[in-house]
Amino acid sequence: MRSKIAVALGALDNLLQTVPSAVMDKGKAIADAYRTPSDGYYEEGNGAELDPSLKQLQDIL
């Protein structure tokens, strides 16, 4: 299962590298506008505040 996830993430990463940076920046700005602290998502790198299911996924990776 982990190898399938790793392959899928690698493929997604390769696909996202083909998207122009201006488009990625605009998409991130849109996503950030809809994000609220009650969503359970916090800035990357703060594992103590992650939703338990997201923490479990992060541990798999």
PyMOL Python script that loads the backbone (N, CA, C, O; Angstrom):
from pymol import cmd

cmd.read_pdbstr("""\
ATOM      1  N   MET A   1       0.825  -1.190   0.000  1.00  0.00           N
ATOM      2  CA  MET A   1       0.000   0.000   0.000  1.00  0.00           C
ATOM      3  C   MET A   1       0.874   1.260   0.000  1.00  0.00           C
ATOM      4  O   MET A   1       0.598   2.214  -0.728  1.00  0.00           O
ATOM      5  N   ARG A   2       1.919   1.255   0.814  1.00  0.00           N
ATOM      6  CA  ARG A   2       2.804   2.421   0.865  1.00  0.00           C
ATOM      7  C   ARG A   2       3.483   2.663  -0.479  1.00  0.00           C
ATOM      8  O   ARG A   2       3.658   3.809  -0.894  1.00  0.00           O
ATOM      9  N   SER A   3       3.861   1.590  -1.151  1.00  0.00           N
ATOM     10  CA  SER A   3       4.524   1.770  -2.443  1.00  0.00           C
ATOM     11  C   SER A   3       3.560   2.357  -3.465  1.00  0.00           C
ATOM     12  O   SER A   3       3.965   3.158  -4.307  1.00  0.00           O
ATOM     13  N   LYS A   4       2.287   1.969  -3.402  1.00  0.00           N
ATOM     14  CA  LYS A   4       1.293   2.529  -4.321  1.00  0.00           C
ATOM     15  C   LYS A   4       1.076   4.014  -4.047  1.00  0.00           C
ATOM     16  O   LYS A   4       0.931   4.815  -4.971  1.00  0.00           O
ATOM     17  N   ILE A   5       1.056   4.367  -2.769  1.00  0.00           N
ATOM     18  CA  ILE A   5       0.906   5.775  -2.404  1.00  0.00           C
ATOM     19  C   ILE A   5       2.118   6.563  -2.875  1.00  0.00           C
ATOM     20  O   ILE A   5       1.977   7.669  -3.397  1.00  0.00           O
ATOM     21  N   ALA A   6       3.306   6.003  -2.695  1.00  0.00           N
ATOM     22  CA  ALA A   6       4.530   6.678  -3.127  1.00  0.00           C
ATOM     23  C   ALA A   6       4.533   6.882  -4.636  1.00  0.00           C
ATOM     24  O   ALA A   6       4.932   7.943  -5.117  1.00  0.00           O
ATOM     25  N   VAL A   7       4.096   5.880  -5.384  1.00  0.00           N
ATOM     26  CA  VAL A   7       4.034   6.002  -6.845  1.00  0.00           C
ATOM     27  C   VAL A   7       3.025   7.074  -7.238  1.00  0.00           C
ATOM     28  O   VAL A   7       3.294   7.892  -8.118  1.00  0.00           O
ATOM     29  N   ALA A   8       1.866   7.071  -6.588  1.00  0.00           N
ATOM     30  CA  ALA A   8       0.834   8.063  -6.897  1.00  0.00           C
ATOM     31  C   ALA A   8       1.311   9.475  -6.571  1.00  0.00           C
ATOM     32  O   ALA A   8       1.074  10.405  -7.343  1.00  0.00           O
ATOM     33  N   LEU A   9       1.980   9.637  -5.434  1.00  0.00           N
ATOM     34  CA  LEU A   9       2.494  10.957  -5.066  1.00  0.00           C
ATOM     35  C   LEU A   9       3.585  11.417  -6.021  1.00  0.00           C
ATOM     36  O   LEU A   9       3.663  12.599  -6.355  1.00  0.00           O
ATOM     37  N   GLY A  10       4.422  10.494  -6.458  1.00  0.00           N
ATOM     38  CA  GLY A  10       5.454  10.835  -7.434  1.00  0.00           C
ATOM     39  C   GLY A  10       4.850  11.279  -8.752  1.00  0.00           C
ATOM     40  O   GLY A  10       5.306  12.251  -9.355  1.00  0.00           O
ATOM     41  N   ALA A  11       3.825  10.569  -9.200  1.00  0.00           N
ATOM     42  CA  ALA A  11       3.155  10.936 -10.446  1.00  0.00           C
ATOM     43  C   ALA A  11       2.470  12.291 -10.314  1.00  0.00           C
ATOM     44  O   ALA A  11       2.520  13.108 -11.233  1.00  0.00           O
ATOM     45  N   LEU A  12       1.828  12.530  -9.169  1.00  0.00           N
ATOM     46  CA  LEU A  12       1.174  13.813  -8.940  1.00  0.00           C
ATOM     47  C   LEU A  12       2.197  14.940  -8.901  1.00  0.00           C
ATOM     48  O   LEU A  12       1.960  16.015  -9.451  1.00  0.00           O
ATOM     49  N   ASP A  13       3.322  14.701  -8.259  1.00  0.00           N
ATOM     50  CA  ASP A  13       4.386  15.702  -8.201  1.00  0.00           C
ATOM     51  C   ASP A  13       4.898  16.029  -9.599  1.00  0.00           C
ATOM     52  O   ASP A  13       5.091  17.198  -9.935  1.00  0.00           O
ATOM     53  N   ASN A  14       5.116  15.005 -10.410  1.00  0.00           N
ATOM     54  CA  ASN A  14       5.571  15.231 -11.783  1.00  0.00           C
ATOM     55  C   ASN A  14       4.545  16.026 -12.580  1.00  0.00           C
ATOM     56  O   ASN A  14       4.910  16.909 -13.355  1.00  0.00           O
ATOM     57  N   LEU A  15       3.276  15.722 -12.397  1.00  0.00           N
ATOM     58  CA  LEU A  15       2.221  16.441 -13.099  1.00  0.00           C
ATOM     59  C   LEU A  15       2.163  17.896 -12.657  1.00  0.00           C
ATOM     60  O   LEU A  15       2.023  18.796 -13.484  1.00  0.00           O
ATOM     61  N   LEU A  16       2.271  18.125 -11.352  1.00  0.00           N
ATOM     62  CA  LEU A  16       2.204  19.491 -10.839  1.00  0.00           C
ATOM     63  C   LEU A  16       3.393  20.337 -11.287  1.00  0.00           C
ATOM     64  O   LEU A  16       3.283  21.561 -11.363  1.00  0.00           O
ATOM     65  N   GLN A  17       4.518  19.706 -11.582  1.00  0.00           N
ATOM     66  CA  GLN A  17       5.675  20.455 -12.055  1.00  0.00           C
ATOM     67  C   GLN A  17       5.457  21.018 -13.450  1.00  0.00           C
ATOM     68  O   GLN A  17       6.188  21.912 -13.877  1.00  0.00           O
ATOM     69  N   THR A  18       4.462  20.507 -14.167  1.00  0.00           N
ATOM     70  CA  THR A  18       4.173  21.017 -15.508  1.00  0.00           C
ATOM     71  C   THR A  18       3.252  22.234 -15.472  1.00  0.00           C
ATOM     72  O   THR A  18       3.071  22.904 -16.489  1.00  0.00           O
ATOM     73  N   VAL A  19       2.669  22.523 -14.312  1.00  0.00           N
ATOM     74  CA  VAL A  19       1.761  23.660 -14.174  1.00  0.00           C
ATOM     75  C   VAL A  19       2.601  24.922 -13.979  1.00  0.00           C
ATOM     76  O   VAL A  19       3.499  24.938 -13.137  1.00  0.00           O
ATOM     77  N   PRO A  20       2.323  25.979 -14.746  1.00  0.00           N
ATOM     78  CA  PRO A  20       3.081  27.226 -14.585  1.00  0.00           C
ATOM     79  C   PRO A  20       2.967  27.770 -13.158  1.00  0.00           C
ATOM     80  O   PRO A  20       1.928  27.640 -12.512  1.00  0.00           O
ATOM     81  N   SER A  21       4.045  28.376 -12.687  1.00  0.00           N
ATOM     82  CA  SER A  21       4.074  28.853 -11.300  1.00  0.00           C
ATOM     83  C   SER A  21       3.015  29.920 -11.038  1.00  0.00           C
ATOM     84  O   SER A  21       2.489  29.997  -9.928  1.00  0.00           O
ATOM     85  N   ALA A  22       2.696  30.735 -12.021  1.00  0.00           N
ATOM     86  CA  ALA A  22       1.662  31.759 -11.829  1.00  0.00           C
ATOM     87  C   ALA A  22       0.307  31.111 -11.552  1.00  0.00           C
ATOM     88  O   ALA A  22      -0.463  31.599 -10.726  1.00  0.00           O
ATOM     89  N   VAL A  23       0.024  30.021 -12.241  1.00  0.00           N
ATOM     90  CA  VAL A  23      -1.237  29.302 -12.029  1.00  0.00           C
ATOM     91  C   VAL A  23      -1.240  28.658 -10.646  1.00  0.00           C
ATOM     92  O   VAL A  23      -2.251  28.696  -9.945  1.00  0.00           O
ATOM     93  N   MET A  24      -0.109  28.065 -10.252  1.00  0.00           N
ATOM     94  CA  MET A  24      -0.014  27.447  -8.924  1.00  0.00           C
ATOM     95  C   MET A  24      -0.199  28.495  -7.822  1.00  0.00           C
ATOM     96  O   MET A  24      -0.897  28.249  -6.838  1.00  0.00           O
ATOM     97  N   ASP A  25       0.427  29.662  -7.990  1.00  0.00           N
ATOM     98  CA  ASP A  25       0.302  30.723  -6.997  1.00  0.00           C
ATOM     99  C   ASP A  25      -1.144  31.198  -6.881  1.00  0.00           C
ATOM    100  O   ASP A  25      -1.640  31.434  -5.780  1.00  0.00           O
ATOM    101  N   LYS A  26      -1.812  31.336  -8.020  1.00  0.00           N
ATOM    102  CA  LYS A  26      -3.206  31.770  -8.010  1.00  0.00           C
ATOM    103  C   LYS A  26      -4.090  30.716  -7.334  1.00  0.00           C
ATOM    104  O   LYS A  26      -4.979  31.058  -6.554  1.00  0.00           O
ATOM    105  N   GLY A  27      -3.846  29.446  -7.632  1.00  0.00           N
ATOM    106  CA  GLY A  27      -4.607  28.375  -7.001  1.00  0.00           C
ATOM    107  C   GLY A  27      -4.390  28.327  -5.502  1.00  0.00           C
ATOM    108  O   GLY A  27      -5.327  28.098  -4.738  1.00  0.00           O
ATOM    109  N   LYS A  28      -3.143  28.544  -5.078  1.00  0.00           N
ATOM    110  CA  LYS A  28      -2.846  28.544  -3.640  1.00  0.00           C
ATOM    111  C   LYS A  28      -3.544  29.708  -2.954  1.00  0.00           C
ATOM    112  O   LYS A  28      -4.070  29.556  -1.851  1.00  0.00           O
ATOM    113  N   ALA A  29      -3.553  30.870  -3.600  1.00  0.00           N
ATOM    114  CA  ALA A  29      -4.226  32.030  -3.019  1.00  0.00           C
ATOM    115  C   ALA A  29      -5.724  31.773  -2.867  1.00  0.00           C
ATOM    116  O   ALA A  29      -6.323  32.155  -1.862  1.00  0.00           O
ATOM    117  N   ILE A  30      -6.322  31.132  -3.857  1.00  0.00           N
ATOM    118  CA  ILE A  30      -7.750  30.807  -3.782  1.00  0.00           C
ATOM    119  C   ILE A  30      -8.007  29.817  -2.652  1.00  0.00           C
ATOM    120  O   ILE A  30      -8.943  29.991  -1.872  1.00  0.00           O
ATOM    121  N   ALA A  31      -7.176  28.778  -2.563  1.00  0.00           N
ATOM    122  CA  ALA A  31      -7.351  27.775  -1.505  1.00  0.00           C
ATOM    123  C   ALA A  31      -7.170  28.399  -0.129  1.00  0.00           C
ATOM    124  O   ALA A  31      -7.925  28.097   0.796  1.00  0.00           O
ATOM    125  N   ASP A  32      -6.171  29.269   0.012  1.00  0.00           N
ATOM    126  CA  ASP A  32      -5.926  29.918   1.300  1.00  0.00           C
ATOM    127  C   ASP A  32      -7.087  30.826   1.702  1.00  0.00           C
ATOM    128  O   ASP A  32      -7.369  30.982   2.890  1.00  0.00           O
ATOM    129  N   ALA A  33      -7.763  31.426   0.718  1.00  0.00           N
ATOM    130  CA  ALA A  33      -8.889  32.308   1.013  1.00  0.00           C
ATOM    131  C   ALA A  33     -10.054  31.535   1.629  1.00  0.00           C
ATOM    132  O   ALA A  33     -10.809  32.086   2.430  1.00  0.00           O
ATOM    133  N   TYR A  34     -10.201  30.273   1.264  1.00  0.00           N
ATOM    134  CA  TYR A  34     -11.294  29.463   1.781  1.00  0.00           C
ATOM    135  C   TYR A  34     -10.923  28.683   3.034  1.00  0.00           C
ATOM    136  O   TYR A  34     -11.789  28.095   3.683  1.00  0.00           O
ATOM    137  N   ARG A  35      -9.667  28.677   3.366  1.00  0.00           N
ATOM    138  CA  ARG A  35      -9.181  27.918   4.516  1.00  0.00           C
ATOM    139  C   ARG A  35      -9.433  28.707   5.794  1.00  0.00           C
ATOM    140  O   ARG A  35      -9.177  29.910   5.844  1.00  0.00           O
ATOM    141  N   THR A  36      -9.930  28.040   6.815  1.00  0.00           N
ATOM    142  CA  THR A  36     -10.128  28.676   8.113  1.00  0.00           C
ATOM    143  C   THR A  36      -9.503  27.786   9.180  1.00  0.00           C
ATOM    144  O   THR A  36      -9.324  26.590   8.950  1.00  0.00           O
ATOM    145  N   PRO A  37      -9.168  28.341  10.339  1.00  0.00           N
ATOM    146  CA  PRO A  37      -8.590  27.508  11.403  1.00  0.00           C
ATOM    147  C   PRO A  37      -9.506  26.360  11.825  1.00  0.00           C
ATOM    148  O   PRO A  37      -9.022  25.327  12.286  1.00  0.00           O
ATOM    149  N   SER A  38     -10.808  26.523  11.677  1.00  0.00           N
ATOM    150  CA  SER A  38     -11.726  25.455  12.073  1.00  0.00           C
ATOM    151  C   SER A  38     -11.697  24.278  11.110  1.00  0.00           C
ATOM    152  O   SER A  38     -12.246  23.221  11.419  1.00  0.00           O
ATOM    153  N   ASP A  39     -11.064  24.439   9.941  1.00  0.00           N
ATOM    154  CA  ASP A  39     -10.943  23.344   8.982  1.00  0.00           C
ATOM    155  C   ASP A  39     -10.045  22.237   9.512  1.00  0.00           C
ATOM    156  O   ASP A  39     -10.114  21.103   9.037  1.00  0.00           O
ATOM    157  N   GLY A  40      -9.207  22.550  10.486  1.00  0.00           N
ATOM    158  CA  GLY A  40      -8.301  21.544  11.021  1.00  0.00           C
ATOM    159  C   GLY A  40      -6.987  21.485  10.260  1.00  0.00           C
ATOM    160  O   GLY A  40      -6.178  20.587  10.495  1.00  0.00           O
ATOM    161  N   TYR A  41      -6.765  22.418   9.360  1.00  0.00           N
ATOM    162  CA  TYR A  41      -5.522  22.443   8.589  1.00  0.00           C
ATOM    163  C   TYR A  41      -4.677  23.610   9.074  1.00  0.00           C
ATOM    164  O   TYR A  41      -5.174  24.720   9.268  1.00  0.00           O
ATOM    165  N   TYR A  42      -3.412  23.343   9.262  1.00  0.00           N
ATOM    166  CA  TYR A  42      -2.499  24.366   9.745  1.00  0.00           C
ATOM    167  C   TYR A  42      -1.287  24.403   8.843  1.00  0.00           C
ATOM    168  O   TYR A  42      -1.094  23.528   7.999  1.00  0.00           O
ATOM    169  N   GLU A  43      -0.480  25.415   9.030  1.00  0.00           N
ATOM    170  CA  GLU A  43       0.720  25.555   8.215  1.00  0.00           C
ATOM    171  C   GLU A  43       1.587  24.317   8.320  1.00  0.00           C
ATOM    172  O   GLU A  43       1.678  23.692   9.376  1.00  0.00           O
ATOM    173  N   GLU A  44       2.215  23.976   7.222  1.00  0.00           N
ATOM    174  CA  GLU A  44       3.061  22.786   7.148  1.00  0.00           C
ATOM    175  C   GLU A  44       4.198  22.892   8.155  1.00  0.00           C
ATOM    176  O   GLU A  44       4.739  23.974   8.385  1.00  0.00           O
ATOM    177  N   GLY A  45       4.550  21.776   8.743  1.00  0.00           N
ATOM    178  CA  GLY A  45       5.666  21.736   9.672  1.00  0.00           C
ATOM    179  C   GLY A  45       5.247  21.768  11.125  1.00  0.00           C
ATOM    180  O   GLY A  45       6.085  21.600  12.012  1.00  0.00           O
ATOM    181  N   ASN A  46       3.973  21.981  11.387  1.00  0.00           N
ATOM    182  CA  ASN A  46       3.509  22.013  12.766  1.00  0.00           C
ATOM    183  C   ASN A  46       2.702  20.753  13.030  1.00  0.00           C
ATOM    184  O   ASN A  46       1.475  20.809  13.099  1.00  0.00           O
ATOM    185  N   GLY A  47       3.367  19.626  13.177  1.00  0.00           N
ATOM    186  CA  GLY A  47       2.730  18.330  13.326  1.00  0.00           C
ATOM    187  C   GLY A  47       1.886  18.196  14.575  1.00  0.00           C
ATOM    188  O   GLY A  47       0.980  17.364  14.624  1.00  0.00           O
ATOM    189  N   ALA A  48       2.168  18.998  15.583  1.00  0.00           N
ATOM    190  CA  ALA A  48       1.420  18.893  16.827  1.00  0.00           C
ATOM    191  C   ALA A  48      -0.033  19.317  16.652  1.00  0.00           C
ATOM    192  O   ALA A  48      -0.901  18.882  17.409  1.00  0.00           O
ATOM    193  N   GLU A  49      -0.303  20.162  15.660  1.00  0.00           N
ATOM    194  CA  GLU A  49      -1.649  20.681  15.468  1.00  0.00           C
ATOM    195  C   GLU A  49      -2.384  20.010  14.316  1.00  0.00           C
ATOM    196  O   GLU A  49      -3.483  20.440  13.962  1.00  0.00           O
ATOM    197  N   LEU A  50      -1.807  18.963  13.718  1.00  0.00           N
ATOM    198  CA  LEU A  50      -2.455  18.300  12.600  1.00  0.00           C
ATOM    199  C   LEU A  50      -3.640  17.468  13.053  1.00  0.00           C
ATOM    200  O   LEU A  50      -3.647  16.905  14.148  1.00  0.00           O
ATOM    201  N   ASP A  51      -4.629  17.404  12.198  1.00  0.00           N
ATOM    202  CA  ASP A  51      -5.753  16.491  12.395  1.00  0.00           C
ATOM    203  C   ASP A  51      -5.175  15.084  12.516  1.00  0.00           C
ATOM    204  O   ASP A  51      -4.246  14.751  11.780  1.00  0.00           O
ATOM    205  N   PRO A  52      -5.686  14.251  13.409  1.00  0.00           N
ATOM    206  CA  PRO A  52      -5.125  12.899  13.593  1.00  0.00           C
ATOM    207  C   PRO A  52      -5.056  12.080  12.307  1.00  0.00           C
ATOM    208  O   PRO A  52      -4.095  11.337  12.103  1.00  0.00           O
ATOM    209  N   SER A  53      -6.057  12.201  11.439  1.00  0.00           N
ATOM    210  CA  SER A  53      -6.011  11.435  10.189  1.00  0.00           C
ATOM    211  C   SER A  53      -4.930  11.967   9.259  1.00  0.00           C
ATOM    212  O   SER A  53      -4.293  11.194   8.543  1.00  0.00           O
ATOM    213  N   LEU A  54      -4.715  13.287   9.262  1.00  0.00           N
ATOM    214  CA  LEU A  54      -3.641  13.850   8.452  1.00  0.00           C
ATOM    215  C   LEU A  54      -2.284  13.471   9.024  1.00  0.00           C
ATOM    216  O   LEU A  54      -1.342  13.214   8.274  1.00  0.00           O
ATOM    217  N   LYS A  55      -2.181  13.436  10.339  1.00  0.00           N
ATOM    218  CA  LYS A  55      -0.931  13.032  10.987  1.00  0.00           C
ATOM    219  C   LYS A  55      -0.600  11.591  10.626  1.00  0.00           C
ATOM    220  O   LYS A  55       0.560  11.266  10.375  1.00  0.00           O
ATOM    221  N   GLN A  56      -1.617  10.720  10.598  1.00  0.00           N
ATOM    222  CA  GLN A  56      -1.404   9.321  10.240  1.00  0.00           C
ATOM    223  C   GLN A  56      -0.918   9.217   8.798  1.00  0.00           C
ATOM    224  O   GLN A  56      -0.014   8.435   8.504  1.00  0.00           O
ATOM    225  N   LEU A  57      -1.509   9.996   7.904  1.00  0.00           N
ATOM    226  CA  LEU A  57      -1.077   9.982   6.507  1.00  0.00           C
ATOM    227  C   LEU A  57       0.350  10.492   6.383  1.00  0.00           C
ATOM    228  O   LEU A  57       1.145   9.937   5.625  1.00  0.00           O
ATOM    229  N   GLN A  58       0.678  11.545   7.122  1.00  0.00           N
ATOM    230  CA  GLN A  58       2.030  12.087   7.087  1.00  0.00           C
ATOM    231  C   GLN A  58       3.036  11.053   7.587  1.00  0.00           C
ATOM    232  O   GLN A  58       4.138  10.958   7.048  1.00  0.00           O
ATOM    233  N   ASP A  59       2.676  10.288   8.598  1.00  0.00           N
ATOM    234  CA  ASP A  59       3.565   9.256   9.120  1.00  0.00           C
ATOM    235  C   ASP A  59       3.814   8.159   8.099  1.00  0.00           C
ATOM    236  O   ASP A  59       4.907   7.594   8.051  1.00  0.00           O
ATOM    237  N   ILE A  60       2.814   7.854   7.283  1.00  0.00           N
ATOM    238  CA  ILE A  60       2.976   6.839   6.239  1.00  0.00           C
ATOM    239  C   ILE A  60       4.008   7.295   5.220  1.00  0.00           C
ATOM    240  O   ILE A  60       4.829   6.508   4.749  1.00  0.00           O
ATOM    241  N   LEU A  61       3.953   8.584   4.886  1.00  0.00           N
ATOM    242  CA  LEU A  61       4.860   9.114   3.876  1.00  0.00           C
ATOM    243  C   LEU A  61       6.223   9.300   4.463  1.00  0.00           C
ATOM    244  O   LEU A  61       7.139   9.741   3.769  1.00  0.00           O
TER     245      LEU A  61
END
""", "prot")
cmd.dss("prot")
cmd.show_as("cartoon", "prot")
cmd.util.cbc("prot")
cmd.orient("prot")
